[in-house]
Amino acid sequence: MVKRNQVSRAMSLFLVLSLFLTLTVGVFTPSNKVAASPNAAPTAPLGGANEQVASSATTARNSVHVWTRDEMLNAKPYPIPSSDATPQQPQSVPTSNGPLTSAPGGAATNPNVKALKAITDPFNSKGGAAPADYGYPFPYYRSEIYADYSSYPYSTIGKVFFTDPSDGLNYVCSASSAGNHAVWTAGHCVYNNGTGQWMTNWVFVPAYKDGNAPLGQWYASQLWTLSGWQGGNYGYDIGMALLYNNEYGYSISQWVGWLGYMANYSRDQYFTALGYPQAAPFDGSRMIGCWASHATDDPYTNPARMAIGCDMTGGSSGGPWVVDFGGGNYVNSVNTWKYYSQPEAMYGPYFGDGAINLYNDVIWR
């Protein structure tokens, strides 16, 4: 694979209009699939104290903050947690002993959302998982998304707006529809573990583009994260939000579709990472994608964060890393961390037992 950050609009448009071929990752075989049904019974919590879930108080529907277009345009990119430490190479590839768990994504019932028939990665890799470790800079491809954002699965990706009560300022992150009433995002986009405060005025805007909300604003009733994140472990920087139905009585997944998820699988996957970076050199107006294989792991956290090549910036936090994009659409991590010495790398938490607990607790509510 060749690193190509600077690609022409014509090439990107060609990649989209070609409608791509469905990506297949050889090391991933879905198992224990969970039907996207609100009647499914949650399982007993897995793991230890760090893998347990925590939630905010419920925000009443009649007290949600309705964001204006100007407020959205003036919100700041929430900083991606970063460090000037020297990244360390792992001594061995971490493994998980937890149960292999996955649930596929699904298209919307909203007739205005059309599914793209097939999508693939720009490298046309077929079953080519990454080596266990790349040297930096990691190979990747990055482009603005030129497809119709209202087409599934892009329709499931959106921009998040919220207020951090620690400073009273409005910020942006990214998120994706997870099924039923839930969305995936980063833990730091729902909970400030430095001050112990939950974010407020939280709203998800799927298919956001140039200040417009073609698929509506979706207001959070409750925010969720893992105890490990609340305790300051950046290996558990995962969050979810429960959203109210829209004015027509539809849930977010009915309206835009949803992505699946997978947990406790091999780290060696090929990812489509998506989000709305807003810090320079981006402006947050358009959806951006990075296509990259798992490159290395970060032993500074336990479980070790995964890394891919990607130069997205603040505002992209919480955007999903999707395996088999355009197929099963399995979220397997989210954008959460940068090293100052590696501007062209993005780190994300490993989806293990904590992600399973979060999914099981939130998705069926």
C-alpha positions as CSV (number, residue, x, y, z in Angstrom):
1,M,0.0,0.0,0.0
2,V,1.1,3.5,-0.7
3,K,0.4,6.5,1.4
4,R,-1.5,9.1,-0.6
5,N,-2.9,12.0,1.5
6,Q,-3.1,14.5,-1.3
7,V,-5.5,13.2,-3.9
8,S,-7.4,15.1,-6.4
9,R,-11.2,15.7,-6.2
10,A,-11.5,14.0,-9.5
11,M,-9.9,10.8,-8.1
12,S,-12.0,10.9,-5.0
13,L,-15.2,11.4,-7.1
14,F,-14.1,8.5,-9.3
15,L,-13.7,6.3,-6.3
16,V,-17.2,7.0,-5.2
17,L,-18.9,6.9,-8.6
18,S,-17.3,3.6,-9.2
19,L,-19.5,2.4,-6.2
20,F,-16.5,0.4,-5.1
21,L,-16.4,-3.4,-4.4
22,T,-17.4,-4.8,-1.1
23,L,-14.4,-5.0,1.3
24,T,-13.7,-8.4,2.8
25,V,-11.2,-8.8,5.7
26,G,-9.9,-12.3,5.9
27,V,-9.2,-12.3,9.7
28,F,-12.8,-11.4,10.6
29,T,-15.6,-14.0,10.7
30,P,-18.7,-12.7,12.4
31,S,-20.1,-14.9,15.2
32,N,-22.7,-14.7,17.9
33,K,-24.7,-12.2,15.8
34,V,-27.4,-10.3,17.7
35,A,-30.6,-9.4,16.0
36,A,-31.3,-5.7,16.0
37,S,-34.4,-6.1,18.1
38,P,-35.4,-4.1,21.2
39,N,-36.8,-7.4,22.6
40,A,-33.4,-9.0,23.0
41,A,-32.4,-9.7,26.6
42,P,-29.1,-8.2,28.0
43,T,-26.5,-10.6,29.1
44,A,-24.7,-10.5,32.5
45,P,-21.8,-7.9,32.6
46,L,-18.4,-9.1,31.5
47,G,-14.9,-8.2,32.7
48,G,-13.8,-6.3,35.8
49,A,-14.4,-2.9,37.3
50,N,-13.1,-0.9,34.3
51,E,-15.5,-2.7,31.9
52,Q,-18.7,-1.7,33.8
53,V,-21.0,1.0,32.5
54,A,-22.0,4.4,34.0
55,S,-24.7,6.8,32.9
56,S,-25.8,10.4,33.3
57,A,-29.2,11.5,34.6
58,T,-32.0,11.6,32.1
59,T,-32.6,14.9,30.3
60,A,-36.4,15.6,30.0
61,R,-37.6,15.8,26.4
62,N,-39.2,19.2,27.0
63,S,-35.9,20.7,28.3
64,V,-33.5,19.7,25.5
65,H,-31.6,22.5,23.9
66,V,-32.6,23.1,20.2
67,W,-29.4,24.2,18.4
68,T,-29.6,27.0,15.9
69,R,-27.5,27.0,12.7
70,D,-25.3,29.8,14.1
71,E,-24.6,27.9,17.3
72,M,-23.6,24.9,15.3
73,L,-21.3,26.9,13.1
74,N,-19.6,28.7,16.1
75,A,-19.1,25.5,18.1
76,K,-15.4,24.6,18.7
77,P,-13.7,21.3,17.9
78,Y,-13.4,19.3,21.1
79,P,-9.7,18.6,21.5
80,I,-8.6,15.1,20.9
81,P,-6.7,13.9,24.0
82,S,-3.0,14.1,23.1
83,S,0.5,13.6,24.6
84,D,4.0,14.7,23.9
85,A,5.3,11.4,25.2
86,T,7.4,9.2,22.9
87,P,5.2,6.4,21.5
88,Q,6.4,3.0,22.5
89,Q,6.4,-0.1,20.4
90,P,4.5,-3.1,21.9
91,Q,6.6,-6.1,22.9
92,S,3.8,-8.4,21.7
93,V,0.4,-8.1,20.0
94,P,-2.2,-8.0,22.8
95,T,-4.9,-10.7,22.7
96,S,-8.3,-11.0,24.3
97,N,-9.9,-13.9,26.0
98,G,-13.4,-12.5,26.0
99,P,-16.2,-13.9,23.9
100,L,-16.2,-13.1,20.2
101,T,-19.3,-10.9,19.7
102,S,-20.8,-9.1,16.7
103,A,-24.0,-7.6,15.4
104,P,-24.4,-6.5,11.8
105,G,-25.6,-3.0,10.7
106,G,-28.9,-2.4,8.8
107,A,-30.5,0.1,6.5
108,A,-33.2,2.6,7.5
109,T,-36.9,2.2,7.0
110,N,-37.0,5.9,6.0
111,P,-37.6,5.8,2.2
112,N,-35.5,9.0,1.7
113,V,-32.3,7.1,2.7
114,K,-31.0,5.0,-0.2
115,A,-28.4,2.4,0.3
116,L,-25.2,2.5,-1.8
117,K,-25.0,-0.9,-3.4
118,A,-21.3,-1.6,-2.8
119,I,-18.4,0.2,-1.3
120,T,-14.7,-0.7,-0.9
121,D,-11.4,0.8,0.1
122,P,-9.2,2.8,-2.3
123,F,-6.5,0.1,-2.3
124,N,-8.8,-2.7,-3.5
125,S,-7.4,-4.9,-0.8
126,K,-9.2,-8.2,-0.6
127,G,-8.6,-10.0,2.7
128,G,-5.3,-8.3,3.3
129,A,-5.0,-7.7,7.0
130,A,-2.1,-5.5,8.2
131,P,1.2,-6.9,9.6
132,A,1.3,-6.8,13.4
133,D,3.3,-3.6,13.3
134,Y,4.2,-0.8,10.9
135,G,6.8,1.8,11.4
136,Y,5.6,5.4,11.5
137,P,4.4,7.0,9.2
138,F,1.7,4.4,8.9
139,P,0.2,3.9,5.4
140,Y,-3.3,5.3,4.7
141,Y,-5.5,7.1,2.3
142,R,-7.6,10.1,3.3
143,S,-10.3,11.9,1.4
144,E,-13.4,14.0,1.8
145,I,-16.5,11.9,1.3
146,Y,-18.1,13.0,-2.0
147,A,-20.9,10.4,-1.8
148,D,-24.5,11.5,-0.9
149,Y,-24.4,11.7,2.9
150,S,-28.0,10.6,3.0
151,S,-27.1,7.2,1.4
152,Y,-26.6,4.3,3.7
153,P,-24.1,3.6,5.4
154,Y,-22.9,7.2,5.3
155,S,-26.3,8.3,6.6
156,T,-25.4,6.8,10.0
157,I,-22.4,9.1,10.5
158,G,-22.9,12.5,12.0
159,K,-21.6,15.5,13.9
160,V,-22.2,15.9,17.6
161,F,-22.8,19.3,19.4
162,F,-22.7,19.7,23.1
163,T,-21.7,22.0,26.0
164,D,-18.9,21.2,28.4
165,P,-20.1,22.5,31.8
166,S,-16.5,22.8,33.0
167,D,-16.1,25.9,30.8
168,G,-19.6,26.6,29.4
169,L,-18.4,26.4,25.8
170,N,-20.0,24.6,22.9
171,Y,-18.1,21.9,21.2
172,V,-18.3,19.4,18.4
173,C,-17.4,15.7,18.1
174,S,-18.5,12.9,15.8
175,A,-20.7,9.8,16.3
176,S,-22.5,7.0,14.5
177,S,-25.9,5.3,14.8
178,A,-25.5,2.0,16.7
179,G,-29.1,0.6,16.5
180,N,-32.4,1.3,18.1
181,H,-32.1,4.6,20.0
182,A,-28.3,4.6,20.5
183,V,-25.1,6.1,18.9
184,W,-21.4,5.3,19.4
185,T,-19.0,8.1,20.2
186,A,-15.8,8.7,22.3
187,G,-16.0,8.7,26.1
188,H,-14.5,12.2,26.2
189,C,-17.4,13.4,24.1
190,V,-19.9,12.5,26.8
191,Y,-18.0,12.7,30.0
192,N,-15.2,15.0,31.2
193,N,-13.1,12.8,33.4
194,G,-10.9,15.7,34.5
195,T,-13.9,17.4,36.2
196,G,-16.2,14.5,36.7
197,Q,-19.0,16.1,34.7
198,W,-21.3,14.9,32.0
199,M,-21.7,17.0,28.9
200,T,-25.0,18.8,28.4
201,N,-27.1,20.0,25.5
202,W,-26.0,16.9,23.5
203,V,-27.4,16.5,20.0
204,F,-26.5,14.2,17.1
205,V,-26.8,15.6,13.5
206,P,-26.5,12.7,11.0
207,A,-25.3,13.5,7.5
208,Y,-24.3,17.0,8.6
209,K,-22.9,19.1,5.7
210,D,-22.1,22.7,5.3
211,G,-24.2,23.8,8.3
212,N,-27.2,21.8,7.2
213,A,-29.0,19.0,9.0
214,P,-30.8,17.1,6.2
215,L,-31.8,14.1,8.5
216,G,-32.7,16.3,11.5
217,Q,-31.4,16.9,15.0
218,W,-31.5,14.1,17.5
219,Y,-31.5,15.0,21.2
220,A,-29.9,12.9,23.9
221,S,-31.9,11.7,26.8
222,Q,-29.0,10.0,28.5
223,L,-25.2,9.7,28.1
224,W,-23.2,6.5,28.8
225,T,-19.5,5.5,29.2
226,L,-17.3,3.0,31.0
227,S,-16.1,3.1,34.5
228,G,-12.5,2.8,33.2
229,W,-12.9,6.1,31.3
230,Q,-14.4,7.8,34.4
231,G,-11.3,6.6,36.3
232,G,-8.9,8.1,33.8
233,N,-7.9,4.9,31.8
234,Y,-7.7,6.1,28.2
235,G,-7.9,2.5,27.0
236,Y,-11.7,2.8,27.8
237,D,-12.4,6.0,26.0
238,I,-15.7,4.8,24.6
239,G,-19.2,6.4,24.9
240,M,-22.8,6.0,23.8
241,A,-25.8,8.2,23.9
242,L,-29.5,7.4,24.0
243,L,-31.6,9.6,21.7
244,Y,-35.2,10.6,21.7
245,N,-37.4,9.8,18.7
246,N,-37.9,12.5,16.2
247,E,-41.1,14.5,15.8
248,Y,-42.5,11.7,13.5
249,G,-42.1,9.0,16.2
250,Y,-39.1,7.3,14.5
251,S,-36.0,6.1,16.3
252,I,-32.6,7.2,15.0
253,S,-31.9,3.7,13.5
254,Q,-35.2,3.6,11.8
255,W,-34.6,7.0,10.2
256,V,-30.9,6.7,9.1
257,G,-30.0,3.0,9.5
258,W,-27.4,1.7,11.9
259,L,-23.9,0.3,12.0
260,G,-23.1,-3.0,13.6
261,Y,-20.3,-3.7,16.0
262,M,-17.7,-6.4,16.8
263,A,-15.7,-7.0,20.0
264,N,-12.9,-9.3,21.2
265,Y,-11.7,-9.9,17.6
266,S,-8.2,-9.8,16.2
267,R,-6.7,-6.3,16.1
268,D,-5.4,-6.9,12.5
269,Q,-8.3,-5.5,10.6
270,Y,-8.8,-3.0,7.7
271,F,-10.7,0.1,8.8
272,T,-12.8,2.8,7.2
273,A,-12.5,5.6,9.8
274,L,-15.0,8.5,9.4
275,G,-15.6,11.7,11.2
276,Y,-15.9,15.5,11.0
277,P,-12.4,17.0,11.8
278,Q,-12.7,20.7,12.5
279,A,-9.3,21.8,13.8
280,A,-6.9,23.0,11.2
281,P,-6.4,22.2,8.4
282,F,-10.0,21.0,8.3
283,D,-13.1,23.2,8.9
284,G,-15.7,20.6,10.1
285,S,-18.1,21.3,7.2
286,R,-17.7,17.9,5.5
287,M,-17.3,14.3,6.4
288,I,-13.8,12.9,6.0
289,G,-12.7,9.3,5.6
290,C,-9.4,7.5,6.3
291,W,-8.8,4.0,4.9
292,A,-6.0,2.1,6.7
293,S,-5.0,-1.2,8.2
294,H,-4.2,-1.7,11.9
295,A,-0.7,-0.4,12.2
296,T,0.5,-0.9,15.8
297,D,-0.6,-0.9,19.5
298,D,0.0,1.5,22.3
299,P,1.2,-0.2,25.5
300,Y,0.7,3.0,27.5
301,T,-2.8,1.9,28.2
302,N,-4.3,-1.4,29.3
303,P,-6.0,-2.6,27.1
304,A,-3.6,-1.2,24.6
305,R,-5.0,1.3,22.1
306,M,-4.9,0.5,18.4
307,A,-3.3,2.8,15.8
308,I,-4.0,3.5,12.2
309,G,-2.6,6.0,9.7
310,C,-5.0,9.0,9.7
311,D,-4.4,12.8,10.0
312,M,-7.9,13.8,11.2
313,T,-7.9,16.4,13.9
314,G,-10.2,17.7,16.7
315,G,-13.9,17.3,16.0
316,S,-13.4,13.8,14.6
317,S,-13.4,12.3,18.1
318,G,-16.0,9.5,18.4
319,G,-16.1,8.9,14.6
320,P,-16.3,5.1,14.0
321,W,-13.6,2.7,12.7
322,V,-15.7,0.4,10.5
323,V,-14.7,-3.1,9.4
324,D,-16.4,-4.4,6.2
325,F,-17.7,-1.0,5.3
326,G,-20.6,-1.4,2.8
327,G,-21.1,-5.0,4.0
328,G,-21.8,-5.8,7.6
329,N,-20.5,-2.4,8.7
330,Y,-19.0,-3.4,12.0
331,V,-17.8,-0.6,14.3
332,N,-14.6,-1.9,16.0
333,S,-13.2,1.3,17.5
334,V,-13.6,5.1,17.5
335,N,-11.2,8.1,17.1
336,T,-9.9,9.1,20.5
337,W,-6.2,9.9,20.8
338,K,-3.2,11.6,19.1
339,Y,0.5,11.9,19.8
340,Y,2.0,15.3,18.9
341,S,5.0,13.5,17.3
342,Q,2.6,11.5,15.1
343,P,0.2,14.0,13.4
344,E,-0.6,11.4,10.7
345,A,-1.7,8.7,13.2
346,M,-5.0,8.1,15.0
347,Y,-5.4,5.9,18.0
348,G,-8.6,4.2,19.2
349,P,-9.7,1.9,22.0
350,Y,-9.8,-1.8,21.5
351,F,-13.4,-3.1,21.6
352,G,-13.4,-5.8,24.2
353,D,-15.7,-6.7,27.1
354,G,-16.3,-3.1,28.0
355,A,-17.7,-2.4,24.5
356,I,-19.9,-5.5,24.8
357,N,-21.3,-4.3,28.2
358,L,-21.9,-0.8,26.9
359,Y,-23.7,-2.1,23.8
360,N,-25.8,-4.6,25.9
361,D,-26.8,-2.0,28.5
362,V,-27.6,0.8,26.1
363,I,-28.8,-0.6,22.8
364,W,-31.9,-2.4,24.3
365,R,-33.3,0.6,26.2
